[in-house]
Amino acid sequence: MKFTIVFAGLLGVFLTPAFANYNININDDGNSNGSGQQSVSVNNEHNVANVDNDNGWNSWNSIWDYNSNFAATRIFHKKACVVHRINKDVVPSLQALEALVKEKKLQGKGPGGPPPKSLIYSINPHKVSDLDQFGQSISGMCRGVPTYMAEEMEGPSLFFDLEVCFNANIFSILKISFCGEIA
């Protein structure tokens, strides 16, 4: 009986970190052409990462749902959501994201390490009619907001001036550009 109690206690101690949620905040104190304040919340139980970028009019929120293999970014000044597939060759896994963000937090804001990876997406101008196909987390964030699907583009395109794309940069880990017109 004592062995069972000790075993259950040790099991709880070792499993708790695996199911824990992590919140990490990074501030850009100067905020001149900066990213404002960013925070990453990792929910290991639901296999979801939530990235918040608070920067006034250019604020956005992104959810990466590793179960459905979709991500969505809600762009507040455009009053729209953009959904895209997670490129597993570029986007870090949930565990790697957690480790990278913690590493950036500990390093401070200075440059260092390899340059961030980049993804460029072309937004389809037709609204998505069924949000449920993207999973509960994305459906909940984008419900009631015009939502568009985006497809990854290989390298820069002549059809888009990258200066007019909306950029959602996650710390110094990943640069994401959404290009195209949305109503």
Solvent accessible surface area in square Angstrom, and as a share of the most:
residue,aa,sasa,rsa
1,M,176,0.79
2,K,169,0.71
3,F,158,0.66
4,T,82,0.48
5,I,108,0.55
6,V,89,0.51
7,F,111,0.46
8,A,59,0.45
9,G,41,0.39
10,L,93,0.46
11,L,83,0.41
12,G,36,0.34
13,V,98,0.56
14,F,147,0.61
15,L,79,0.40
16,T,88,0.51
17,P,72,0.45
18,A,55,0.43
19,F,119,0.49
20,A,29,0.22
21,N,93,0.48
22,Y,56,0.21
23,N,110,0.57
24,I,15,0.08
25,N,67,0.34
26,I,33,0.17
27,N,78,0.40
28,D,42,0.22
29,D,115,0.60
30,G,65,0.63
31,N,77,0.40
32,S,96,0.62
33,N,164,0.84
34,G,26,0.25
35,S,46,0.30
36,G,7,0.07
37,Q,72,0.32
38,Q,4,0.02
39,S,23,0.15
40,V,0,0.00
41,S,35,0.23
42,V,1,0.01
43,N,40,0.21
44,N,30,0.15
45,E,117,0.53
46,H,105,0.47
47,N,46,0.23
48,V,16,0.09
49,A,0,0.00
50,N,45,0.23
51,V,0,0.00
52,D,41,0.21
53,N,6,0.03
54,D,87,0.45
55,N,32,0.17
56,G,66,0.64
57,W,181,0.63
58,N,76,0.39
59,S,15,0.10
60,W,7,0.02
61,N,19,0.09
62,S,2,0.01
63,I,20,0.10
64,W,2,0.01
65,D,9,0.05
66,Y,33,0.13
67,N,106,0.54
68,S,32,0.21
69,N,40,0.21
70,F,20,0.08
71,A,0,0.00
72,A,0,0.00
73,T,2,0.01
74,R,73,0.27
75,I,0,0.00
76,F,90,0.38
77,H,48,0.21
78,K,84,0.36
79,K,144,0.61
80,A,0,0.00
81,C,0,0.00
82,V,0,0.00
83,V,0,0.00
84,H,2,0.01
85,R,138,0.50
86,I,7,0.04
87,N,36,0.18
88,K,140,0.59
89,D,130,0.67
90,V,32,0.18
91,V,9,0.05
92,P,20,0.12
93,S,58,0.38
94,L,3,0.02
95,Q,119,0.53
96,A,40,0.31
97,L,0,0.00
98,E,23,0.10
99,A,60,0.47
100,L,60,0.30
101,V,0,0.00
102,K,73,0.31
103,E,82,0.37
104,K,27,0.12
105,K,99,0.42
106,L,155,0.77
107,Q,99,0.44
108,G,40,0.39
109,K,126,0.53
110,G,49,0.47
111,P,143,0.90
112,G,44,0.43
113,G,66,0.63
114,P,113,0.71
115,P,115,0.73
116,P,41,0.26
117,K,113,0.48
118,S,69,0.44
119,L,5,0.02
120,I,23,0.12
121,Y,3,0.01
122,S,32,0.21
123,I,13,0.06
124,N,65,0.33
125,P,90,0.56
126,H,135,0.60
127,K,125,0.53
128,V,30,0.17
129,S,117,0.75
130,D,70,0.36
131,L,22,0.11
132,D,97,0.50
133,Q,105,0.47
134,F,5,0.02
135,G,20,0.19
136,Q,164,0.73
137,S,37,0.24
138,I,0,0.00
139,S,3,0.02
140,G,54,0.52
141,M,24,0.11
142,C,0,0.00
143,R,140,0.51
144,G,82,0.79
145,V,21,0.12
146,P,50,0.31
147,T,3,0.02
148,Y,1,0.00
149,M,41,0.18
150,A,2,0.02
151,E,111,0.50
152,E,65,0.29
153,M,32,0.14
154,E,161,0.72
155,G,38,0.36
156,P,107,0.67
157,S,28,0.18
158,L,183,0.91
159,F,182,0.76
160,F,52,0.22
161,D,82,0.43
162,L,69,0.35
163,E,160,0.72
164,V,118,0.68
165,C,12,0.07
166,F,24,0.10
167,N,75,0.38
168,A,1,0.01
169,N,53,0.27
170,I,1,0.00
171,F,32,0.14
172,S,59,0.38
173,I,16,0.08
174,L,1,0.00
175,K,94,0.40
176,I,3,0.02
177,S,18,0.12
178,F,3,0.01
179,C,1,0.00
180,G,31,0.30
181,E,148,0.66
182,I,23,0.12
183,A,107,0.83
